[in-house]
């Protein structure tokens, strides 16, 4: 397919250098989401050029396929290893969609690409997606459900998530159902103060492994909390502290510890995945250590949520602010992509972790 056949008006295509900044797949996902919202063609070149395996990988291709599907869009370069992609979207069409990332490709990252457009569609949508739900280098299902969904609701967004099967690396095979309801406009949000701790939730889960592993993980979480003088069972009413042990239905094996804290004005969570040779106590340690570092900082949102929220902040009506623990290269790269598409300019203070923007006040057609 020639470039002319993929892009009706190549001169109007937004050009995005996929090697900019952090140079990862987030550039592709954000560019696809904004191209669909604005109904603007985009050309992304040097896709993941600095990675060990450069170019498009299976989960990236699923995101491309998904965006072409929901917009009846045209695509050129959607092949494994391709370092150049052209995407010409049309109008976003709500509906029921089914996607398979294949193996353990992240379902969360594909959904991350689709959700902005479907929120501003003219009707509700339902997405059934198969792949990895608890895999490295991406937010796990429980992070999306317990952190991202709540944060989106603060801005007026409507998203529901369910899980039927858990998908671990390398087998995958998890199944997630996402349901979106349309919004006419998002509201700005001020996440520059935390407020008091409202409730805690800890999940220790395994699939196709002895439940004693989940119990050891849970016990070590409670031990670490006590050692740090942070005993939520004693400092919070019992109904506001919940610790859960689960066996997740899955075709594969895996373990996870997930620690979520909800404050008056925000929510944060930290995930640790098990792997062969990693003791249950170490899995628990990693999630707890991340949580304690966050509590000792001035941060209001964790670094992963900052990455995910800046797109919605740019689209929302009015001013939005957040304070992240770290201004990461990943965050700065995502902001750069957003600014290539939208007439907004973020203010970033590396010392305080504050990120602010006067939102566009984007409305659906």
N, C-alpha and C positions, 0 to 999 in steps of 0.2 A: 504494500500500500504506500503510495507516495504521500509526502507531507501535505501536498495540496488537497488530496482526497480526504485527509483526516481533519484538516483545519480549513474551514471555509475562508477565513480572513486571517492569514498568518501574521499580517502586520499588527493585528490587534491582540495577538497572543501575549500573555504575560510570560516573560522569560525568567526562569528560576535556576540558579546555579546550585545543583544538588551537592556540591562539595563545600558550600559556604559553612563557616563556623564548625559546628559539631559534625556536620556532613552525614547524618544518618537518615533513617527511614522517616523520622518525624517531619522532615522537610517535605517529603512526598505526601504524607497523610494530610498535613495542614494545607498544602497547595491544592490537593484534590478537593478537600472540603470547601475551601473558599472559592475555587473555580466553579463548583456546583452552585453555591449560594448566589454568586454574582452572575452566573451564566456567561462566564468569560473563558475562552480557550486559554490553555496554559501549556508551555513547553518546559519540561524539566530536563536539564542536561547534567552530565557528570554525576549521575545518580549513584550515591554511596561509593564514590570513586576511591576513597581512602580506606575502605573496609578490607578485611582479609579476603572476603568473597564479595567483590564489588558488584554493583548493578542490582537488579530486581531479584528478590528471593520470593518463595512461594506465598508468604503471608502478605508481601507487598502486592503481588499479582492479584491476590484475592481482594484486597482493598480497591485496586484499580477496576477489577471486574465488577465489584459491588457498586462503585460510583457510576460506572458506565450503565449498569443495569437500572439504577434508580433514576437516572437522568436521560435514558435512551441516548447516551453519548457515544461519540466516536473516539477511538483510541488507536494510536500507532506506537509501536515499540513495547507492547505488553508481552514480553518474552523473558524467560529465565536468563539472568545475566545482562539484560539490556541496561545500558547506561543513559538512554535517552527515551523520554516518554512524552507524547503529545496527547492531550485530552481536550475534547470539545464537548462540553455538557450542553444539554438542553434543559427544559424545565424539570424540576424534581417531582417525581410521581410517587405519592404515598401508596402503600399496599402491603402485601405479604411477600416476603422474600426468604429464600433458603440458600445458604452458602456453606461450603465446606472448605476450610483453610487447608486441610490435608495434614496428616501427621500431627505434630505438636505446635504448628504455627499459631500465634496468639490470636484468640478470638477477641480479646479486649482491644487490641490495636486496630483490628478491622472495624469494630464497632465505633471506636474513637473517630474514625474517618467518616462514618455514615451519619452519626447522630446529629451533628450541626445542621446538615441539610434537611434531614427528616423532621427536626423540630420546627422548621419554618415551612414545611410542606402544607398543602391545603387540607390534609386529613391525617388520620391516625395510621400508624404502620406497625407491622409485626415482623421481626427478623428472627429466624432460626439459624444459628450458626454453629458449625461443628469444627473442633480443633482443640488447641491447648487452652485450658482455663487457669492453670496454675503452673506457669513455666517461667524460666529465667528471662530477665531483661524486658519485662512487661508487667503492667499492673495485673494482679490476679483478679478473678471474678469477685471475690469478697471485697477487695479494695474498691472496685467500681460500685458495687451495691451499697457498701457501708460509708463510703467517703464521697465519691464523685456524684452519685445520685443525690445525696443530701445537699451537697454544695450547689448543684444545678438547681435544685428546688428553691434555694435561697434567692436565686436570680429569676425565678418564675418558670423554669423549665420543668417538663413533665416526662419522666422516664421510669420504667419499671423493668426489673431484671429478675429472671428465674434461672436456676440451674437444674438440669435433669441428670447429667453425667459430668464427672470431673475428668479433665484431660491433663495428664502429666507428661513431662518430657521423658523419653522421646516418643512414646506411643501416641499421645494425643487422644482423640476420640471423645472429647468432652462435648457437651451440648448445652448451649445457652439460648434463652429466649428473651429478646428485648422488645419492649413495646413503647412506642413514642406517641404522645398526644401533641397536636399542633399548638404553637404559641404565636401570638402576633408580634410580640416584642419581649425582650429580656430586660430586666432591671439591673442597674449597677449595684455593686456590693462593696461594702467596706469591711475588709478582713485585716484591719490593722490593729485590732485588739482581740484578745482571747476571751476574756471573762472567766468565770469560775468553771471548774470541772463539773460536768453534769452527770456523765455516766461512762462506764468502761465496759468494753466487751473483748474477751479473749477467746480465740478459737484455736484448738489443737486438733488436727485432723489427720487421718491416714486413709489410704486406699489399698486394700489387698495386702495389708501388713498387720502384725499383731497389735491389738488395741493397747497393749502395754506400752508401746512406743508413744502413743498419744497421751497416755497417762504420765509417762516420764516427762514429756514436754510440758504438760500442764503443771506438774509438781515443780519443775525447775523455774517456770515463769513465776509462780507464787514465791519461791525461794528468793529469786532475784528482786522481786518487788519488796520483800521484807528486808533484805540486805540494804536496800537503798532508802530505807525509811519511808517507803511509799506502800502503804497497805490499804489498797482500795476497798477491800472487804470490810475493814474497820472504819475507814474515813467516809465511805459512802453508804447510804442505805442499801441493804442487800438487794433490793429490787433494781437498784441502779448499777450494780456490778454483776456482770454475767460472764461466766466462764463455761465454755461448751466443748465437749469432746464429741467428735463425729467420725463415722466411717463413710467416706464419700464414695458413692457408686462409680466405678470407673473400669475401663478395660486395662488400665495400667496400674502401676504402683507409685506411691509418693507420700510425702508427709509435708505438713505446713504448720507454722505458728503465725497467727495473725493477731495483732494487738491494736485495738481502736479506742481512741479517746474522743469524747464529744464534749465541747465546751459551750458556753453561752453563745458564742459567736463564731463557731467554726468546728471543724472536725479534722482529725489526723489519724493516720494508721501506718503500721509498719509490718512488713511481711518477711518471713524467712522460710525458705524451702529446704527440705531435706535432700540428700543425695547419698549415693553409696559411699560408705566410709565416714559419714558425718554423724556423730552421735546425737541422740535426741536432745541431750542437754545443750549441745552447741547450736542446734536449730533454735531452741528457745532463747539462748544467750543472744544471738544475733538480733532477733526481733526486739528483745528487751533493751539491749544497748542502744539501738536506734531510737527507741522511745525515750529513754532517759536523756539522751543527748538533746532530743527535741525539747523536752520539758525544761532543760537547763538553759535553753537558748531564748532569744526574744521572738522566735518564729511564731506565727499564728497558723500558717498552713505548712504542711510538709512539702519537700521539694518536688515530689511527683505531682501533687495537686496544683502547685504553681504552674508547672508545665501545661497542665490540662485546662486550667481556667483562663489563661491569658486570651485565648481565642474568643471565649464567651464575653470576657470583659470588653474586648474591642468592639463586639457586636452590640453590647447592651446600651441602654439609654442612660446617660448621665455618667458621673465619674465613678470609677472603681479603683480600689487599692487592696493590696495584700502585702504581708510581710512573710517572706520565705526564710528558711534557715540559711540557704546559700543561693547566691545568684550563679547558677550553673551555666556552663557553655551551652548545654542543651536548651535551657530556658531562653538565653539570649538569641540563639539561632531560631527558635520558634517565633520569638518577637520579630526578628528580622523578616521572616517569611510573611507574617501577618501584615507588616508595614509595606510590603511590596504590593499587596492587594487592596488594602483599605487606607483611606485618608486619615489615619490616626497616628499619633506619635506617643510611644510609651516613655515614661520617666522612670529610670532605674537608678537606685542608690545602692551601690555595692556594699557600703559600710553597714547600713541598717537592714538591708534585704528588702527594702520597700520597692514595690512595682506599682505604678499608677498609670491610668489612661483615661482620657475623656472619650467615652464610647460613642460609636457611630449612631446608635439608635436605629439599627437595621430592622426593617419590617418586611414580612413576607408579601409577595405580590398578591 
